[in-house]
Amino acid sequence: MWFTLWHPVNLSVYALNQLPSPMFARYGNLPLGEAEAFVCNTDLMIFESKPGLLLYEQCRRLNPRARYVYRVSDDLRGLRSSHPVVIQAEERYAPQFDLISVPSATLRPMLSASPPGGAALPWYSQGPLRARVPQSVPAWVGKPCCVCRHSVF
């Protein structure tokens, strides 16, 4: 478990959001403590559409060998709880992920970025995958050390 003293949150007023923006932008540089060992030793990192996106660079620096998946569970622009620095992080980092996964067809067009090589954005229905992993998914998906065919995102 990783706890911080503060967490980026939308303050709902443009001027109020501007005040903590420099501090919120540093969220990704906070020490990970005990979580750092986990990051360094994992094969797969799954990021959700939350403030944790701000940790992407630090995690990639600590473990460049891991596969990175972005699970777009929410439209950050539609949520009133997403601070602008989180939206900016999504715009900056989404193209760098190895795989982007969306749970519904309606979220696909909201995310203009795609993984390197222009791979399609896989669409997985909620819950366990009942069918084979779509052909548009990179070859490493389904390997035992990564995401198996029975994964739940």
N, CA and C of each residue as an Amber inpcrd file, in Angstrom:
protein
   459
   0.8490000  -1.1660000   0.0000000   0.0000000   0.0000000   0.0000000
   0.8990000   1.2330000   0.0000000   0.5270000   2.2070000  -0.8100000
   1.3020000   3.4490000  -0.9150000   0.4080000   4.6080000  -0.5090000
   0.8060000   5.3300000   0.5260000   0.0350000   6.4670000   1.0080000
   0.8370000   7.7440000   0.8080000   0.1460000   8.8070000   0.4430000
   0.7870000  10.1120000   0.2780000   0.1040000  11.1210000   1.1860000
   0.7610000  12.2480000   1.3790000   0.1750000  13.3030000   2.2120000
  -0.9320000  14.0500000   1.4880000  -0.8880000  14.0320000   0.1490000
  -1.8960000  14.7150000  -0.6480000  -2.1350000  13.9310000  -1.9310000
  -3.2440000  14.2430000  -2.5500000  -3.6870000  13.5090000  -3.7290000
  -4.2920000  14.5190000  -4.7040000  -3.9060000  14.5050000  -5.9890000
  -4.4930000  15.4550000  -6.9380000  -6.0050000  15.2780000  -7.0590000
  -6.7140000  16.3490000  -6.8230000  -8.1730000  16.3310000  -6.9200000
  -8.6210000  17.6250000  -7.5860000  -9.7020000  17.5590000  -8.3250000
 -10.2330000  18.7380000  -8.9990000 -10.9360000  19.6100000  -7.9690000
 -10.5710000  20.8780000  -7.9420000 -11.1750000  21.8140000  -6.9940000
 -12.3600000  22.5550000  -7.6030000 -12.7420000  22.1900000  -8.8270000
 -13.9520000  22.6510000  -9.5180000 -13.9540000  24.1010000  -9.9730000
 -12.9700000  24.8800000  -9.6090000 -12.8830000  26.2760000 -10.0430000
 -11.5130000  26.4730000 -10.6860000 -11.5040000  27.0210000 -11.8910000
 -10.2660000  27.1550000 -12.6540000  -9.1440000  27.7890000 -11.8210000
  -9.4180000  28.9260000 -11.1910000  -8.3910000  29.6240000 -10.4210000
  -7.8840000  28.7750000  -9.2580000  -8.7810000  28.0770000  -8.5850000
  -8.3650000  27.2210000  -7.4710000  -7.5320000  26.0420000  -7.9650000
  -7.8530000  25.5130000  -9.1320000  -7.0770000  24.4060000  -9.7010000
  -5.6670000  24.8410000 -10.0650000  -5.4990000  26.1000000 -10.4410000
  -4.1730000  26.5910000 -10.8370000  -3.2180000  26.6650000  -9.6500000
  -3.7180000  26.9950000  -8.4860000  -2.8500000  27.1530000  -7.3060000
  -2.0700000  25.8810000  -6.9540000  -2.7100000  24.7210000  -6.8230000
  -1.9560000  23.5190000  -6.4450000  -1.3370000  22.7730000  -7.6360000
  -1.5490000  23.2510000  -8.8600000  -1.0570000  22.5270000 -10.0400000
   0.4330000  22.1970000  -9.9830000   1.3130000  23.1460000  -9.6090000
   2.7410000  22.7800000  -9.5440000   3.0170000  21.6610000  -8.5310000
   2.3120000  21.6890000  -7.4130000   2.4950000  20.6400000  -6.4030000
   1.9230000  19.3120000  -6.9230000   0.7400000  19.3490000  -7.5170000
   0.1190000  18.1370000  -8.0410000   0.9660000  17.5310000  -9.1590000
   1.6050000  18.3750000  -9.9620000   2.4470000  17.8800000 -11.0590000
   3.6410000  17.0950000 -10.5240000   4.0460000  17.3490000  -9.2780000
   5.1740000  16.6280000  -8.6630000   4.7570000  15.2990000  -8.0250000
   3.4900000  14.9900000  -8.0710000   2.9680000  13.7520000  -7.4820000
   3.7310000  12.5330000  -8.0020000   4.0780000  12.5490000  -9.2650000
   4.7900000  11.4370000  -9.8720000   6.2220000  11.2830000  -9.4150000
   6.7470000  12.2660000  -8.7070000   8.1190000  12.2100000  -8.2060000
   8.1930000  11.8450000  -6.7290000   7.0450000  11.6260000  -6.1080000
   7.0510000  11.2810000  -4.6890000   7.7330000   9.9250000  -4.4930000
   8.4540000   9.7500000  -3.3880000   9.0830000   8.4530000  -3.1150000
   8.0290000   7.3640000  -2.9890000   8.3110000   6.2260000  -3.5790000
   7.3610000   5.1140000  -3.5540000   7.4920000   4.2380000  -2.3130000
   8.5460000   4.4440000  -1.5460000   8.7270000   3.6500000  -0.3330000
   8.7980000   2.1680000  -0.6390000   8.0560000   1.3700000   0.1110000
   8.0610000  -0.0840000  -0.0510000   7.5240000  -0.5150000  -1.4190000
   6.7180000   0.3240000  -2.0540000   6.1560000  -0.0270000  -3.3630000
   7.2280000  -0.0430000  -4.4540000   8.3570000   0.6220000  -4.2180000
   9.4090000   0.6790000  -5.2280000   9.9490000  -0.7100000  -5.5790000
  10.1180000  -1.5610000  -4.5940000  10.6100000  -2.9220000  -4.8510000
   9.6270000  -3.6820000  -5.7400000   8.3440000  -3.4910000  -5.5060000
   7.3290000  -4.1380000  -6.3360000   7.4420000  -3.6500000  -7.7790000
   7.5610000  -2.3500000  -7.9560000   7.6630000  -1.7680000  -9.3030000
   8.8960000  -2.3140000 -10.0200000  10.0060000  -2.3980000  -9.3240000
  11.2570000  -2.8590000  -9.9380000  11.2170000  -4.3300000 -10.3390000
  10.3870000  -5.1210000  -9.6970000  10.3990000  -6.5710000  -9.9190000
   9.1790000  -7.1160000 -10.6550000   8.3460000  -6.2570000 -11.1640000
   7.1440000  -6.7480000 -11.8290000   7.3460000  -6.8670000 -13.3360000
   6.5730000  -7.7310000 -13.9630000   6.6040000  -7.8930000 -15.4160000
   5.5610000  -7.0280000 -16.1070000   4.5210000  -6.6580000 -15.3680000
   3.3830000  -5.9610000 -15.9590000   2.8600000  -4.9030000 -15.0050000
   2.7010000  -3.7020000 -15.5060000   2.1320000  -2.6030000 -14.7200000
   0.8530000  -2.1710000 -15.4110000  -0.2520000  -2.1480000 -14.6690000
  -1.5280000  -1.7040000 -15.2220000  -1.9110000  -0.4030000 -14.5330000
  -2.0790000   0.6320000 -15.3270000  -2.4870000   1.9400000 -14.8290000
  -3.9480000   2.1600000 -15.1820000  -4.6920000   2.7080000 -14.2440000
  -6.0780000   3.0450000 -14.4960000  -6.1650000   4.5410000 -14.7630000
  -7.3010000   5.0050000 -15.2560000  -7.4790000   6.4340000 -15.5310000
  -7.7480000   7.1700000 -14.2150000  -6.6730000   7.3300000 -13.4740000
  -6.6940000   7.9560000 -12.1470000  -5.3980000   8.7490000 -11.9650000
  -5.2030000   9.4500000 -10.8330000  -3.9680000  10.1960000 -10.6070000
  -2.6960000   9.3490000 -10.6650000  -2.8180000   8.0500000 -10.5260000
  -1.6480000   7.1810000 -10.6490000  -0.9430000   7.3180000 -11.9840000
  -1.6200000   7.8560000 -12.9990000  -0.9760000   8.1080000 -14.2950000
   0.2560000   8.9920000 -14.1350000   0.2320000   9.8460000 -13.1180000
   1.3660000  10.7360000 -12.8700000   2.6170000   9.9590000 -12.4590000
   2.4640000   8.7070000 -12.0790000   3.6010000   7.8680000 -11.6780000
   4.2330000   7.1270000 -12.8590000   3.6570000   7.2670000 -14.0440000
   4.1220000   6.5030000 -15.2010000   5.6260000   6.6730000 -15.4550000
   6.1020000   7.9040000 -15.5240000   7.5320000   8.1350000 -15.8210000
   8.4320000   7.4900000 -14.7790000   8.0900000   7.6590000 -13.5150000
   8.9140000   7.0940000 -12.4510000   8.9490000   5.5660000 -12.5410000
   7.7920000   4.9670000 -12.7910000   7.7330000   3.5080000 -12.9030000
   8.5300000   3.0390000 -14.1200000   8.4160000   3.7280000 -15.2240000
   9.1370000   3.3470000 -16.4450000  10.6480000   3.4680000 -16.2250000
  11.0480000   4.4860000 -15.4770000  12.4640000   4.6790000 -15.1550000
  12.9730000   3.5550000 -14.2530000  12.1690000   3.1800000 -13.2690000
  12.5540000   2.1300000 -12.3280000  12.5560000   0.7530000 -12.9760000
  11.6540000   0.5410000 -13.9370000  11.5430000  -0.7760000 -14.5580000
  11.2190000  -0.6330000 -16.0480000  12.2310000  -0.3920000 -16.8570000
  11.9870000  -0.2400000 -18.2990000  11.6520000  -1.5600000 -18.9970000
  11.8960000  -2.6950000 -18.3530000  11.6360000  -4.0090000 -18.9600000
  10.1690000  -4.4170000 -18.8910000   9.4290000  -3.8770000 -17.9520000
   8.0300000  -4.2840000 -17.7560000   7.1670000  -3.8430000 -18.9360000
   6.0380000  -4.5080000 -19.0860000   5.0120000  -4.0990000 -20.0510000
   4.0860000  -3.1360000 -19.3160000   3.6160000  -2.1200000 -20.0370000
   2.7690000  -1.0920000 -19.4320000   1.4250000  -1.0450000 -20.1570000
   0.3570000  -1.2350000 -19.3880000  -0.9970000  -1.2410000 -19.9160000
  -1.7600000  -0.0780000 -19.2870000  -2.4810000   0.6550000 -20.1250000
  -3.3430000   1.7240000 -19.6270000  -4.7880000   1.2690000 -19.7900000
  -5.4700000   1.0610000 -18.6800000  -6.8780000   0.6660000 -18.6740000
  -7.7080000   1.9250000 -18.5140000  -8.3200000   2.3500000 -19.5970000
  -9.1230000   3.5750000 -19.6070000 -10.5100000   3.2230000 -19.0890000
 -10.6790000   3.2950000 -17.7920000 -11.9590000   2.9130000 -17.1930000
 -12.9550000   4.0690000 -17.1630000 -12.4540000   5.2950000 -17.3040000
 -13.3160000   6.4780000 -17.2590000 -12.8180000   7.5220000 -18.2400000
 -13.7290000   8.3660000 -18.6990000 -13.3590000   9.5250000 -19.4930000
 -12.9730000  10.6290000 -18.5120000 -11.6760000  10.8970000 -18.4140000
 -11.1930000  11.8730000 -17.4290000 -11.7920000  13.2580000 -17.6270000
 -12.1110000  13.6180000 -18.8560000 -12.6730000  14.9380000 -19.1180000
 -14.1110000  15.0300000 -18.6210000 -14.7880000  13.9050000 -18.5630000
 -16.1730000  13.9000000 -18.1020000 -16.3110000  13.8150000 -16.5920000
 -15.2430000  13.3960000 -15.9250000 -15.2830000  13.3020000 -14.4610000
 -14.9450000  14.6490000 -13.8380000 -15.7140000  15.0530000 -12.9150000
 -15.4300000  16.3300000 -12.2470000 -14.3450000  16.1810000 -11.1820000
 -13.9480000  14.9540000 -10.8990000 -12.9430000  14.7260000  -9.8590000
 -11.5170000  14.7270000 -10.4170000 -11.3580000  14.7590000 -11.7390000
 -10.0230000  14.6950000 -12.3400000  -9.4090000  16.0850000 -12.4450000
  -8.2970000  16.2810000 -11.7560000  -7.5750000  17.5530000 -11.8290000
  -6.9460000  17.6640000 -13.2170000  -6.8120000  18.8860000 -13.7460000
  -6.2090000  19.0670000 -15.0690000  -4.8280000  18.4160000 -15.2320000
  -4.0090000  18.3030000 -14.1820000  -2.6950000  17.6680000 -14.3370000
  -2.8340000  16.1770000 -14.6550000  -3.9160000  15.5490000 -14.2010000
  -4.1470000  14.1410000 -14.5050000  -4.5410000  13.9960000 -15.9780000
  -5.3680000  14.8960000 -16.4670000  -5.7580000  14.8890000 -17.8820000
  -4.5310000  15.1300000 -18.7610000  -3.6760000  16.0720000 -18.3630000
  -2.4450000  16.3320000 -19.1170000  -1.5270000  15.1070000 -19.1040000
  -1.4690000  14.4120000 -17.9840000  -0.6450000  13.1990000 -17.8970000
  -1.1760000  12.1390000 -18.8580000  -2.4920000  11.9970000 -18.9380000
  -3.0610000  11.0290000 -19.8760000  -2.6710000  11.3790000 -21.3140000
  -2.7840000  12.6370000 -21.6740000  -2.4360000  13.0660000 -23.0320000
  -0.9590000  12.8150000 -23.3380000  -0.1150000  13.0350000 -22.3590000
   1.3320000  12.8840000 -22.5440000   1.7690000  11.4170000 -22.5600000
   1.2240000  10.6000000 -21.6690000   1.7320000   9.2410000 -21.4920000
   0.9800000   8.1670000 -22.2820000  -0.2840000   8.3790000 -22.6070000
  -1.0570000   7.3340000 -23.2890000  -0.3440000   6.7800000 -24.5220000
   0.2660000   7.6150000 -25.3730000   0.9340000   7.0590000 -26.5480000
   2.1520000   6.1920000 -26.2140000   2.6500000   6.2660000 -24.9820000
   3.8480000   5.5250000 -24.6020000   3.5470000   4.1330000 -24.0260000
   2.2840000   3.8500000 -23.7450000   1.9210000   2.5510000 -23.1800000
   2.0510000   1.4620000 -24.2350000   2.3430000   0.2460000 -23.7880000
   2.4350000  -0.8980000 -24.6860000   1.0590000  -1.3380000 -25.1740000
   0.0460000  -1.0920000 -24.3580000  -1.3140000  -1.4920000 -24.6940000
  -2.2750000  -0.5390000 -24.0030000  -3.3050000  -0.1410000 -24.7150000
  -4.3800000   0.6530000 -24.1260000  -5.6410000  -0.1850000 -24.2240000
  -6.3410000  -0.3240000 -23.1220000  -7.5450000  -1.1430000 -23.0630000
  -8.7190000  -0.2840000 -22.6180000  -9.8370000  -0.4190000 -23.3200000
 -11.0450000   0.3190000 -22.9530000 -12.1870000  -0.6650000 -22.7210000
 -13.0420000  -0.4270000 -21.7130000 -14.1070000  -1.3740000 -21.3960000
 -15.3770000  -1.2000000 -22.2190000 -15.4660000  -0.1330000 -22.9990000
 -16.6820000   0.0640000 -23.7880000 -16.3430000   0.7610000 -25.0930000
 -17.1540000   0.5100000 -26.0730000 -16.9390000   1.1110000 -27.3890000
 -17.0590000   2.6340000 -27.3290000 -17.8160000   3.1760000 -26.3830000
 -17.9930000   4.6280000 -26.3160000 -16.7300000   5.3470000 -25.8540000
 -15.8650000   4.6720000 -25.1090000 -14.6300000   5.3070000 -24.6460000
 -13.5360000   5.3200000 -25.7140000 -13.6200000   4.4510000 -26.6930000
 -12.5670000   4.3530000 -27.7040000 -12.3010000   5.6710000 -28.4160000
 -13.3180000   6.3440000 -28.9470000 -13.0270000   7.5840000 -29.6710000
 -12.5680000   8.7370000 -28.7790000 -12.8240000   8.6430000 -27.4830000
 -12.4300000   9.7190000 -26.5640000 -10.9270000   9.7600000 -26.3490000
 -10.2540000   8.6600000 -26.6400000  -8.8150000   8.5910000 -26.4600000
  -8.1770000   8.5490000 -27.8380000  -7.5900000   9.6720000 -28.2460000
  -7.0460000   9.7550000 -29.5990000  -5.6910000   9.0710000 -29.7130000
  -5.0070000   8.8850000 -28.5990000  -3.6730000   8.2810000 -28.6360000
  -3.7760000   6.7850000 -28.8720000  -2.7290000   6.2320000 -29.4310000
  -2.6580000   4.7810000 -29.5690000  -1.2380000   4.3480000 -29.2440000
  -1.0460000   3.0920000 -28.8730000   0.2820000   2.6130000 -28.5230000
   1.2430000   2.7050000 -29.7040000   2.5520000   2.5850000 -29.4440000
   3.5370000   2.6420000 -30.5180000   3.1780000   1.6820000 -31.6500000
   3.4270000   2.1200000 -32.8600000   3.1230000   1.2860000 -34.0110000
   1.6790000   1.4270000 -34.4650000   0.9120000   2.3090000 -33.8190000
  -0.4600000   2.5560000 -34.2210000  -1.4060000   1.3930000 -33.9800000
  -1.1370000   0.5690000 -32.9810000  -1.9890000  -0.5830000 -32.6860000
  -3.3920000  -0.1180000 -32.3140000  -4.3620000  -0.9360000 -32.6210000
  -5.7520000  -0.6130000 -32.2970000  -5.9560000  -0.6460000 -30.7890000
  -6.9880000   0.0440000 -30.3400000  -7.3370000   0.0240000 -28.9260000
  -8.2580000  -1.1590000 -28.6940000  -7.8140000  -2.1930000 -27.9890000
  -8.6960000  -3.3460000 -27.7530000  -9.8850000  -2.9530000 -26.8830000
 -11.0050000  -3.5370000 -27.1580000 -12.1950000  -3.3100000 -26.3640000
 -12.5390000  -4.6010000 -25.6610000 -12.5120000  -4.5860000 -24.3350000
 -12.8490000  -5.7440000 -23.5190000 -14.1310000  -5.4340000 -22.7710000
 -15.0690000  -6.3330000 -22.7850000 -16.2700000  -6.1430000 -21.9870000
 -15.8950000  -6.2980000 -20.5140000 -16.7380000  -5.8180000 -19.6370000
 -16.4500000  -5.8980000 -18.2040000 -16.3790000  -7.3550000 -17.7580000
 -15.5120000  -7.6440000 -16.8150000 -15.4090000  -8.9780000 -16.2430000
 -14.4490000  -9.8620000 -17.0070000 -14.4460000 -11.1560000 -16.6970000
 -13.5110000 -12.0820000 -17.3420000 -13.7400000 -12.1590000 -18.8430000
 -12.6540000 -12.3240000 -19.5610000 -12.7520000 -12.4730000 -21.0090000
 -13.3290000 -13.8540000 -21.3210000 -14.3920000 -13.8970000 -22.0930000
 -15.0150000 -15.1840000 -22.4230000 -14.4820000 -15.7250000 -23.7470000
 -14.0450000 -14.8330000 -24.6020000 -13.5460000 -15.2590000 -25.9090000
 -12.0310000 -15.1460000 -25.9350000 -11.4520000 -15.5850000 -27.0010000
 -10.0050000 -15.4580000 -27.1720000  -9.6380000 -13.9830000 -27.2240000
  -8.4060000 -13.6910000 -26.8710000  -7.9100000 -12.3250000 -26.9380000
  -7.9420000 -11.8770000 -28.3990000  -8.4660000 -10.6770000 -28.7110000
  -8.5630000 -10.2250000 -30.0970000  -7.2010000 -10.2140000 -30.7940000
  -7.2000000 -10.4200000 -32.1030000  -5.9620000 -10.4500000 -32.8770000
  -5.2340000  -9.1170000 -32.8620000  -5.9490000  -8.0030000 -32.6170000
  -5.3100000  -6.6970000 -32.6190000  -4.4300000  -6.4650000 -31.3980000
  -4.4760000  -7.3540000 -30.4300000  -3.6940000  -7.2220000 -29.2100000
  -2.2600000  -7.6770000 -29.4820000  -1.2540000  -6.9760000 -28.9350000
   0.1360000  -7.3880000 -29.1420000   0.3760000  -8.8450000 -28.7490000
   1.3550000  -9.4620000 -29.3910000   1.6270000 -10.8900000 -29.2010000
   1.9430000 -11.2630000 -27.7590000   2.5140000 -10.3430000 -26.9680000
   2.8900000 -10.6850000 -25.5910000   1.6750000 -10.8600000 -24.6960000
   0.5170000 -10.3150000 -25.0770000  -0.6850000 -10.5080000 -24.2700000
  -1.1060000 -11.9660000 -24.4130000  -1.3140000 -12.6230000 -23.3100000
  -1.6800000 -14.0240000 -23.3220000  -0.5260000 -14.9280000 -22.9350000
   0.6820000 -14.3520000 -22.8440000   1.8350000 -15.1310000 -22.3990000
   1.7350000 -15.3090000 -20.8880000   2.2190000 -16.4180000 -20.3310000
   2.0770000 -16.6830000 -18.8950000   2.6580000 -15.6010000 -17.9930000
   3.7120000 -14.9180000 -18.4100000   4.3220000 -13.9230000 -17.5240000
   3.6140000 -12.5730000 -17.6100000   2.6820000 -12.4400000 -18.4890000
   2.0050000 -11.1560000 -18.6580000   0.5110000 -11.3020000 -18.3920000
  -0.2910000 -10.8340000 -19.3210000  -1.7320000 -10.8780000 -19.1430000
  -2.2460000 -12.1860000 -19.7220000  -2.9010000 -12.9820000 -18.9330000
  -3.4080000 -14.2520000 -19.4480000  -4.7950000 -14.0520000 -20.0580000
  -5.2780000 -15.0470000 -20.7480000  -6.5710000 -14.9320000 -21.4150000
  -7.7290000 -14.8420000 -20.4280000  -7.4750000 -15.0910000 -19.1800000
  -8.5380000 -15.0360000 -18.1920000  -8.3630000 -13.8370000 -17.2560000
  -7.6650000 -12.8320000 -17.7370000  -7.4190000 -11.6430000 -16.9170000
  -8.6870000 -10.8360000 -16.7370000  -8.7530000 -10.1340000 -15.6390000
  -9.8130000  -9.1740000 -15.3940000  -9.1530000  -7.8300000 -15.2640000
  -9.5900000  -6.8890000 -16.0920000  -9.0240000  -5.5300000 -16.0410000
  -9.9540000  -4.6530000 -15.2540000
